[in-house]
């Protein structure tokens, strides 16, 4: 009889062990802003070493492009945006509660993709004015850029209007009273579909300067000649959240929790991000 109970207990423990590893082999698809490519890749490698049963698959692009892909039904477990606007457009609850003083952040047609109680502000970045090696155009700050653009003396690279870094640039233009349409017609602007494309234009010296994130400038080894203040373009906050249709919600939440740990924060801080989680 005692032997029978031992067999039953052994079988029960075996089944419990199998149940405990049911999420081993889980694959998480993370859609993240292009400016996070280097840091999130490193964080992901660290996480997978600590959690060998989880595979992280990253899709890095502009937040606007990622948002559209999610709306069109792409498989995604976690979304990390470089701006609140793109996250709000997927988060009906948040969009309806947006401060009336910031109507440009509102999303009239927001859809309900975001899992409740998973969204948080992960980090803050800075918008930077950068120049190629040697700074041949002699750009020193945003004030000097304004004068040079109005005189037609420089070529500036910026993000498209549906890209967060481009939207921050548009706010800088508004702050300095610059007319983007007029500047574009004058041929002093070039565009990139994400911040990496803008960064590449500056790195290759095909433009005189560019407006990107401070962290991308750090990763690319570019010279920052000025940094935008909150008055110029607002705070650059990156929200993160799990998607309602995540196939592994528990694993998605576990990775989001990891992003808020000191270990992940150290990787973010190393390139200039300010962790907020």
N, C-alpha and C positions, 0 to 999 in steps of 0.2 A: 504493500500500500504506500509506504514511504517513498519507494522508488517511483511509483506512479505519479506522486505529487511533484517529485523532482523533475520528471519528464514534462509535466504540464507547465511548471514554472520556467523551465528552459525554453519551451516553445513560446511561452508568453513574452519572455525577454527578447527572444529572437524577433517576434512580430513587432514589439515595441521599437527595437533597433531599426527595423525596416521602415516603420512609420516615421521615425525621427529623421531619416535620410530621404524622405520623399521629395524634398526640394533640391537634393543633390542633382547636379546636371542642369539646373535652371539657367536659362539664358535671358538676360535683361538687355533690352534695346534702349539706349539712352540717346535722345535727341538733344544736342547742346550747341550753344552759340559758338561760332568759329573761333572767337577769341579765347575759348577755353581749351582748345585742342591740345596744347602741350601739357598744361597742368592736369587736365582731367584724364589724359592718357596715362600720366604718371600715377595719379591717384588710383585709377582703375587697375593698373598693374600691381600696385601695393595691395589693393583690396582682394584681388584674385589670388594672390599668394597666401593671404590670411583666410580666404574662403574658397578653397580649391573646387568646391562643388558648383560654383557660380561662374558663368561666362558673361562678360560684358561686351556688348557690341555697340560701338559709338557711331553716330551720324552727326558730323559737324558741318554746319552751314549757317547762313544768316538766319536770325530768329524768325523773320518773316517767311522765308522759304520753308523752314521747319514747321511753322504754324500751319501753313497751307497743306503740307504733306499730311499732317495729323488730321486736319479737317477732311482731307480726301480719303482717309481710311488707312493710312500707313500704320503698320504695327509699331507701337511705341509704349514703353513702360514708364519712362521718366522724361520730362521736358525741363530743360534749364535755358531760360531766355536771357538775352542781354538787355531786355527792357520790360517794364511792366505792361506796356500796351499789348504786346503779342501774347503774353500770358492771360491778360484780361479778356482777350478775344476768344479764348478757349474756356474761360471760367465765368459762367453766367452769374454766379453768386457774387463774385468780386466785382464784376463789371457794373452790376446794378448798385453797388455801394461806393463807386468811385466818387471822390470828392468833387462837388460841383464847381470848385475853383480850378479844376484841371480837366476841362471838357475834351481836350485833345487826347487824353488818355482813355476816354470812354469808348466802348465798343457797342455800336447799335445792334449788331447782329451776332453778339457773342453766343457761343454754343457751350453746352455743358459737358466738357471732356475731362475736367480735372476732378480727381478723387477728393472728397471732402476731408478736411483736417490734415492734408498732406503738404499743402503749400506753405512755403516760408521764404524769407529773403536770405539768400545764401551769402552774397558778398557784394562789395562795392568796388567799382573801378573808376578810373579817371580818363577824361578825354584829353588827348595831347596833340599839340602841333609839332610835327616832326619834319626833319629835313634829311636829304641824302648826305653821304659822306662829303665833307668839305663845305657844305652849305653854300653852294655857288651863287645862289640868289641873295644871300645875306639876310634871310628872314630871321628876326629876333623875337617876335612876340605876335599875339593876335592883333594888336593895334597896328603893327607894321604890315601884317598880312592884309588888313583892310585897305590900307593906302595902296599897297602894291597891286591888289586885285582891281581896285577902281582905276588905277593907272594902266592896267593891262600888262604889267611887267612880270607876272609870275603865272605858272600853271599849277593849280591845286588839285590834288586827288581827294575825293570824298566818297562816302557810301551812297548808294541809291536811296530814294525816299522811303522805300519799304524796309530798309535795313536800319536797326537801331542806331548804329554809329552815324549813318546819314541823317537820321532824325535829330540826333544831338547836334550835328553840324548845322542843320537848318535853324535850330534854336540859337546857335552862336551867330549865324548870319542876321537873324532878327534882332539880337541884342546889339549888334554893331550897325544895324540899319542897312544891311547889304541886300540887294535884290538878286536872288539866285537866278531867276529867269534871264535877267539882263546880263549877268556874269556868264551864264552858259552861252547866250547868244554871242557874247564877245569872245568866246573860245578860250576862256581862262580856267575852265573846270573840266576835269575828267571824272569818271565814276567807276565804282567797283560794286559787284553784286554781294560782296561781304567784306568784312574788315581785312581779311587776308589778301584779297585782291588789291585793296588800297595800299596795304603795307608793301606788297611786292612792287607796285609802281614806284614807291619812294625808294625802296632798297635798290632797284635797278637804275635809278636816276633818270627815269623817263618823265618825271615831274619835278618841280622845284620844292614842293612840300606836300604834306598830306595831313589829314585829321583822322587819327585812329585812337585806339585805347593805349594808355600807358603801358599795360602789360604786353601788348603786341610790340610796342617799341622796344621794350626790354628784351623780349625773345628774339627780335630781329636785329638787335644791336644798333638801333637807330638813335640819332640824337634828338632829344626832346628840347625844344626851345621855349615852350610855354605850355601851361596846363590850364584848362578851362575851369573857372570857378562855378559853384552851384548857381550863382546869379546868371551866368552865361547860358547854361544848358540844363540846370537841374542836377539832381543826384543820379549817378549811373548805377542803378540797383539791379542785380540779377536774381530773379525769383526762380525757385525750383519746386517741382510738384510731381506726384505720381498721376498717371492717367487712369480713368475709370475702367478702361478696357484692358488694363494690364493683365497679362496671363500669369504673372507671379507677383501678386500684390504684396505678400509678406516679404519677399526678397527685395522688391522695389523699395519698400519702407526701410528695410535694413540698410540698403545702400544710401538712401537719403540721410539716415541717421549717421552713417559713417562720414558723410560729407561735412557734418557738424563737429567732428572730433578734432582734437588738437593735431593729430597726425595729418589729416587732410588739410587743416588750416595752415600748417607749416608749409606745405607745398604751394598753396595759394599765395601766402605772404611772400614767399621767396621771389616771386616775379612782380609783386606790387599790388596784388588784390588785398582788400581788407575784408576778412571773414566777418559775417554778421550773424550766422546761425548759432 
